[in-house]
């Protein structure tokens, strides 16, 4: 069975998020400034407002999971398990995303961060969807 086709707006947001997440990992590993590394790939598509949201979410992800976020290399075509998990959390339409893999003390904060990220994503992609209709 083949996957359902993805709307162009959603595809654009997904690829922007993956590029930004991978830039975040590279910058963090190199000790470089994080938010500028996130902002550049996001803003090239008009999603620059997501830079602080993703920075906070990824930082909390690492703290809550007690491990490094596994992001692919910038040129990788395959998506890592952590990238899939992040996309699932962001794309979910449930009101209480599953945060069972995170430390109990940080699970509630993670749910709030995911909810906030979803609000920001909707505010960013709505204009793009409206323009496509």
N, C-alpha and C positions, 0 to 999 in steps of 0.2 A: 504494500500500500504506500503510495507516495504522500508526502506531507502536503497539507493544504497550502494553496498559494498565499503569499504574504502581500498585503497591500503595499504599494510603493512608499507611502509615508511611514509605515511601520518598519519597512525594510531599511529605509534611510536612517531612522532613529536607532534601530538595532545596530547597524554598521557603525554609526557615530559613537554609540556607547561602547562597543567592542574596541574601536580604535582608541577611545579615551581611556578605557580601563587598561589597555596594554601600555599606553603612554604613561599612565599613573604608575604602573608597576616598574617600568624602566626608570622613571624619575625617582621614585622612592628607593629603588635598589642603588641608584647612583648617588643618592643624597642631594639631588637637585630640587628646585622649587616645584612643588606638586601642582598647585592650581594653575599656573601658567601652562604646564604640560597637558593638563586636562582641557584647558580653555581653547587652545589652538585647534585641535581636531574638532571640538564641538562647535566652536564659533564659525568654522569654515562652512558649516551647514546651517548656521543660524540658531544653534542650541547652546550658546555660551553660558547662559544662565544655569545650566546643569552642572557646571564645574564644581562649585562648592557642595552641591547636593551629592554628587558622586564621590567626592573626596571624603566627606563625612561618612557616607554609607560604606565605602570600602574600608575605611579605617575602623569603623565599628564592626564590620564583618570580620576583619582579622582579630580584633580584640575578643569578640564573642565566640569565634570558632577556635581561638587560641592557636592559630597557625597562620602562615603566610597565605594570602590570596593567590591562587594559581592562575595567572593570566598567560595567555599565549604570547609568543613573540609577535612584534608588529607585522611581520610578513606571513605568519601562519594562516592557513585557510581553515584549519580545524579549530573548533571551539572547545575549550577545556571544560571539565565538570563544574568548576567554580563559576566560569562565565555563564554556563547554562543555568546554574542555580540562581545567579544574580538576575539574569534575564527573566527567569520564571517568577522570581519574587516581584520584579518590576511590572511584568505584564499581567500578573494575576488580577482577577477581579473580585477575589474574596476580601471580606472586610478584616479578617484576622489571618494574615499570612503565617504559614508554619515556620516557626523559628526554633524548632526542637533541636537543631544541631548546635545551637549557641548556648553559652553559659546561662544558667537561669537568671542570674543577676543582670544580664545584658539583653535578654530576650525581649523584654518589654520595650526597652530603648530601641532595639532593632525593629520591632513592629511599628513604632512611631516613625522611625527614619524611613522605613519602606513606604509607609502611608504618605509622608511628606514628599518623597521622591516621586511617587505616583501622581500626586497633585501637580508637581512641577512639570513632569512629563506631559500630562494632559494640557497644561497651559502652553507648552512649547509646540506640541504637535497639532493642536486644534487649528491654528491659522493655516498650517500646511494642508490639513485635510480639507478645510473650507475652500482653499484655493484649487484643490484638485477636483472638486465637485462641480 
